[in-house]
Amino acid sequence: MEGEDGMSEHEGILVFSEKYDLMLEMLGKGREIADKLQTELAAVLIGFNVQEKAGELIKYGADKVYLVDNRALAHFQIETYLSVLHNLAASYKPEIILIGSTRNGKPLAARLATRLEAGCIPDCNRLSVDEQGRLVCERITYGGNASAKITFKAKPQIATVAPRAFEKPERKDQSGQVIKLDVKVEEPKTEVVEIKPVEASSVRIEDAEVIVGCGRGLGKKEDRVLLDELATVLCGQVGCSRPLAEDRKWFTEWVGLSGHKVKPKLYIACGISGVIQHVAGIRDAKVIVAINKDENAPIFEVADYGVVGNLYEILPALKEALKKQLG
Ligand SMILES: Cc1cc2nc3c(=O)[nH]c(=O)nc-3n(C[C@H](O)[C@H](O)[C@H](O)COP(=O)(O)OP(=O)(O)OC[C@H]3O[C@@H](n4cnc5c(N)ncnc54)[C@H](O)[C@@H]3O)c2cc1C
């Protein structure tokens, strides 16, 4: 039964992501919100043979873990995972549902919101609670030019949370409850035919602590070796702006508003102009170094350190200097 204001009758916070690290990040923030609202924080663990992870989720802040372990859930499929989450949300009526903002998580949250006739705010990078106890979500909008603060008029309040928006909490020795559920899994309308791993070099750039990013300043595909070498010295990964992936097909993924949002300790932008769509993906980097031959390139406005010059001269020199320095 829904209260007249659409906000009562719901209690507790549910957190789900098919990405384990993101689940932990959300548990950290979820714990903070649950304590503020004096309510319970529950993680939803879905998959096959995943029970050993349940105890860990408690150590990272969950009061409860709803464990749904079923062969049919071995791989993410939107219909099956949606049926589990919908079932849980309909039974437990949480006031907040946080879902990891991944390629799978975003459509999952949208469909769940439709089924529950609830609001859904995607890609949140800040979460708080207002004086009425409503969830307040912040997200980047207008192509990275503004930040919107949005709240809800009804419950459950569903938000998707961007990877690395929040720090992974400390693991603590705490106890909680693991509740094994036998949820009816909907028959999927799609079938996984094959799963292929992506190239090792492009795996989870979001996790890289150092990223050497290249843009259209790079003349030929083969010249990528300059960036690879620098990334190797710094134990980092190579990333790129969208045109290098989408237009030139030299990479499969890119960094930016429509690509990966990254949060490295160091981002070295080489031959990248630094327009807003690219910067939207790197604004959380701790230190940005820009190498660009145009001193008026917008990347210098966001860079902590800038080198005006030709990347073909600077990258080999920088690599040699760092090699000497780092041994
Ligand atoms: C809806 C939408 C979403 C988008 N999403 C993204 C996104 O997620 N990520 C993204 O990156 N882009 C995105 N874009 C594209 C974006 O608008 C830019 O076109 C793109 O970021 C430009 O890439 P770039 O900086 O590599 O190239 P350019 O803008 O062409 O810049 C190349 C830079 O290299 C410098 N340069 C050239 N030669 C050298 C040299 N030898 N040494 C040093 N510097 C040199 C130049 O001075 C220049 O500043 C999006 C666009 C749209 C419309």
The ligand as a MOL file (V3000), in Angstrom:
LIG
                    3D

  0  0  0     0  0            999 V3000
M  V30 BEGIN CTAB
M  V30 COUNTS 53 58 0 0 0
M  V30 BEGIN ATOM
M  V30 1 C 27.6150 13.7950 -28.5640 0
M  V30 2 C 29.1270 13.7720 -28.6190 0
M  V30 3 C 29.7980 12.9860 -27.7270 0
M  V30 4 C 31.1940 12.9560 -27.7640 0
M  V30 5 N 31.8380 12.1810 -26.8590 0
M  V30 6 C 33.1780 12.1950 -26.8420 0
M  V30 7 C 33.8970 11.4420 -25.8680 0
M  V30 8 O 33.3320 10.7430 -25.0510 0
M  V30 9 N 35.2440 11.5020 -25.8900 0
M  V30 10 C 35.9440 12.2670 -26.7930 0
M  V30 11 O 37.1910 12.2780 -26.7440 0
M  V30 12 N 35.2820 12.9730 -27.7220 0
M  V30 13 C 33.9370 12.9470 -27.7820 0
M  V30 14 N 33.2840 13.6560 -28.7380 0
M  V30 15 C 34.0960 14.2830 -29.8040 0
M  V30 16 C 34.6380 15.6360 -29.3630 0
M  V30 17 O 33.6810 16.6270 -29.6170 0
M  V30 18 C 35.9330 15.9730 -30.1240 0
M  V30 19 O 35.6780 15.9290 -31.5110 0
M  V30 20 C 37.0890 15.0410 -29.8320 0
M  V30 21 O 37.2580 14.9050 -28.4320 0
M  V30 22 C 38.3600 15.6230 -30.4130 0
M  V30 23 O 39.3800 14.6900 -30.3060 0
M  V30 24 P 40.8890 15.1410 -30.2950 0
M  V30 25 O 41.1480 16.0870 -29.1890 0
M  V30 26 O 41.6970 13.8900 -30.3420 0
M  V30 27 O 41.0770 15.8210 -31.7180 0
M  V30 28 P 41.2510 17.3520 -32.1280 0
M  V30 29 O 40.1640 18.1630 -31.5610 0
M  V30 30 O 41.4290 17.3470 -33.6070 0
M  V30 31 O 42.5870 17.7810 -31.4080 0
M  V30 32 C 43.8630 17.3290 -31.7780 0
M  V30 33 C 44.8560 18.1310 -30.9370 0
M  V30 34 O 46.1530 17.6370 -31.1700 0
M  V30 35 C 47.0690 18.7260 -31.2310 0
M  V30 36 N 48.2060 18.2510 -32.0130 0
M  V30 37 C 48.2410 17.9580 -33.3430 0
M  V30 38 N 49.4630 17.4770 -33.6840 0
M  V30 39 C 50.2020 17.4710 -32.5380 0
M  V30 40 C 51.5380 17.0760 -32.2470 0
M  V30 41 N 52.3510 16.5730 -33.1750 0
M  V30 42 N 51.9790 17.2140 -30.9720 0
M  V30 43 C 51.1800 17.7120 -29.9880 0
M  V30 44 N 49.8860 18.1110 -30.2230 0
M  V30 45 C 49.4110 17.9710 -31.4870 0
M  V30 46 C 46.2840 19.8490 -31.8710 0
M  V30 47 O 46.8250 21.0860 -31.4910 0
M  V30 48 C 44.8940 19.6170 -31.2900 0
M  V30 49 O 44.7150 20.3620 -30.0910 0
M  V30 50 C 31.9110 13.7030 -28.7320 0
M  V30 51 C 31.2000 14.4870 -29.6340 0
M  V30 52 C 29.8270 14.5110 -29.5900 0
M  V30 53 C 29.0970 15.3630 -30.5890 0
M  V30 END ATOM
M  V30 BEGIN BOND
M  V30 1 1 1 2
M  V30 2 1 2 3
M  V30 3 2 2 52
M  V30 4 2 3 4
M  V30 5 1 4 5
M  V30 6 1 4 50
M  V30 7 2 5 6
M  V30 8 1 6 7
M  V30 9 1 6 13
M  V30 10 2 7 8
M  V30 11 1 7 9
M  V30 12 1 9 10
M  V30 13 2 10 11
M  V30 14 1 10 12
M  V30 15 2 12 13
M  V30 16 1 13 14
M  V30 17 1 14 15
M  V30 18 1 14 50
M  V30 19 1 15 16
M  V30 20 1 16 17
M  V30 21 1 16 18
M  V30 22 1 18 19
M  V30 23 1 18 20
M  V30 24 1 20 21
M  V30 25 1 20 22
M  V30 26 1 22 23
M  V30 27 1 23 24
M  V30 28 2 24 25
M  V30 29 1 24 26
M  V30 30 1 24 27
M  V30 31 1 27 28
M  V30 32 2 28 29
M  V30 33 1 28 30
M  V30 34 1 28 31
M  V30 35 1 31 32
M  V30 36 1 32 33
M  V30 37 1 33 34
M  V30 38 1 33 48
M  V30 39 1 34 35
M  V30 40 1 35 36
M  V30 41 1 35 46
M  V30 42 1 36 37
M  V30 43 1 36 45
M  V30 44 2 37 38
M  V30 45 1 38 39
M  V30 46 1 39 40
M  V30 47 2 39 45
M  V30 48 1 40 41
M  V30 49 2 40 42
M  V30 50 1 42 43
M  V30 51 2 43 44
M  V30 52 1 44 45
M  V30 53 1 46 47
M  V30 54 1 46 48
M  V30 55 1 48 49
M  V30 56 2 50 51
M  V30 57 1 51 52
M  V30 58 1 52 53
M  V30 END BOND
M  V30 END CTAB
M  END
